[in-house]
Amino acid sequence: MLHDDFITQLLNMEDSLVKVDNIETDLSEKVKYVHISTKPVPAFCEKCGSRMHSKGHDIRKPVHSMLQDGFKLVLVYKQRRWKCTNPGLHLPMSDEVYLYGRCRWVILKNRDTLTCQIPQKPDRHFRYFMDIYDYEEKFRKTDPQLMLMRDLKEEYIQFNSRNSGNRDNAEKELPLLIDKYLSSGVDEFADIARSLKKYYEPILNSFIMLERTGSRGPYHSRLSNGPMEGLNRKPKDMKRICRGFDNFEHLRNRFLFAERKNAPVLASPRSISQVRDDSFTGAKRGSYTKSKNTLFKDSEPEA
């Protein structure tokens, strides 16, 4: 067993409060466990200066790559946990902090995805049963403008879903929505209104419905630059995965190869439509006739 002074010098422990409690050696795993801890000294809070009390110990096991006589060194550090018991420093959580920290989903979720008919549940902070309407009333009391912002957000969501595939109707309602945002008195929605005016035509074109043909047949979707953005991301992902390319022709050929039609999946000579087709099973595997008796037939010595 090593001496405590040697261990402290080896680990470069200049703190006089650190002491070595025990050293254990596992010969089978070739690991040496060094148990260290700090001497009990008074600790004071950095905020209020009052004396703190110990809540117990935390055990940490950092593994060092350093070897000692062919053994791996594992430090088992026993550290105290301190808690300030000054009652004037730890104030109870306010209603605003609780609402915006744990109940913000009430105002961030869309109204069509929010189920308002859920049963009331007990709330530990307010100490009575509450439902979604009660939480909305609490938010309204903290800031009346907050619910106005939520209603303005819902106005655009309803406008977007109501006019899907109807560009002419969207062209009639969009100026009314812009005027409502500008006259709302909310700076954030005034910025949104200016963005809607700036990209007026592209936003109206996004309501055009087109018929597309995919791997599963024809379908309808709105006009969007999403497919082009997805195509532009593929060469970026290739560069990121390969940590860059020195040869541009290599990158170009790899991108064209990845975007070829009827590309095989996982190096199998099948197209994407065949892979997605459950009825296509391919060639059946032959019987496996090899037995255990024939494994070592050639290696048996002759009599």
Rosetta blueprint (number, residue, H / E / L):
1 M L
2 L L
3 H L
4 D H
5 D H
6 F H
7 I H
8 T H
9 Q H
10 L H
11 L L
12 N L
13 M L
14 E L
15 D L
16 S L
17 L L
18 V E
19 K E
20 V E
21 D E
22 N E
23 I E
24 E E
25 T E
26 D E
27 L L
28 S L
29 E L
30 K L
31 V E
32 K E
33 Y E
34 V E
35 H E
36 I E
37 S E
38 T E
39 K L
40 P L
41 V L
42 P L
43 A L
44 F E
45 C L
46 E L
47 K L
48 C L
49 G L
50 S L
51 R E
52 M L
53 H E
54 S E
55 K E
56 G E
57 H E
58 D E
59 I E
60 R E
61 K L
62 P L
63 V E
64 H E
65 S E
66 M E
67 L E
68 Q E
69 D L
70 G L
71 F E
72 K E
73 L E
74 V E
75 L E
76 V E
77 Y E
78 K E
79 Q E
80 R E
81 R E
82 W E
83 K E
84 C L
85 T L
86 N L
87 P L
88 G L
89 L L
90 H L
91 L L
92 P L
93 M L
94 S L
95 D H
96 E H
97 V H
98 Y H
99 L H
100 Y H
101 G H
102 R H
103 C L
104 R L
105 W H
106 V H
107 I H
108 L H
109 K L
110 N L
111 R H
112 D H
113 T H
114 L L
115 T L
116 C L
117 Q L
118 I L
119 P L
120 Q L
121 K E
122 P E
123 D E
124 R L
125 H L
126 F L
127 R L
128 Y E
129 F E
130 M E
131 D L
132 I H
133 Y H
134 D H
135 Y H
136 E H
137 E H
138 K H
139 F H
140 R H
141 K H
142 T H
143 D L
144 P H
145 Q H
146 L H
147 M H
148 L H
149 M H
150 R H
151 D H
152 L H
153 K H
154 E H
155 E H
156 Y H
157 I H
158 Q H
159 F H
160 N H
161 S H
162 R H
163 N L
164 S L
165 G L
166 N L
167 R H
168 D H
169 N H
170 A H
171 E H
172 K H
173 E H
174 L H
175 P H
176 L H
177 L H
178 I H
179 D H
180 K H
181 Y H
182 L H
183 S L
184 S L
185 G L
186 V L
187 D H
188 E H
189 F H
190 A H
191 D H
192 I H
193 A H
194 R H
195 S H
196 L H
197 K H
198 K H
199 Y L
200 Y H
201 E H
202 P H
203 I H
204 L H
205 N H
206 S L
207 F L
208 I L
209 M E
210 L E
211 E E
212 R E
213 T E
214 G E
215 S L
216 R L
217 G E
218 P E
219 Y E
220 H E
221 S E
222 R E
223 L L
224 S L
225 N L
226 G H
227 P H
228 M H
229 E H
230 G H
231 L H
232 N H
233 R H
234 K H
235 P H
236 K H
237 D H
238 M H
239 K H
240 R H
241 I H
242 C L
243 R L
244 G L
245 F L
246 D L
247 N L
248 F H
249 E H
250 H H
251 L H
252 R H
253 N H
254 R H
255 F H
256 L H
257 F H
258 A H
259 E L
260 R L
261 K L
262 N L
263 A L
264 P L
265 V L
266 L L
267 A L
268 S L
269 P L
270 R L
271 S L
272 I H
273 S H
274 Q H
275 V H
276 R H
277 D L
278 D L
279 S L
280 F L
281 T L
282 G L
283 A L
284 K L
285 R L
286 G L
287 S L
288 Y L
289 T L
290 K L
291 S L
292 K H
293 N H
294 T H
295 L L
296 F L
297 K L
298 D L
299 S L
300 E L
301 P L
302 E L
303 A L
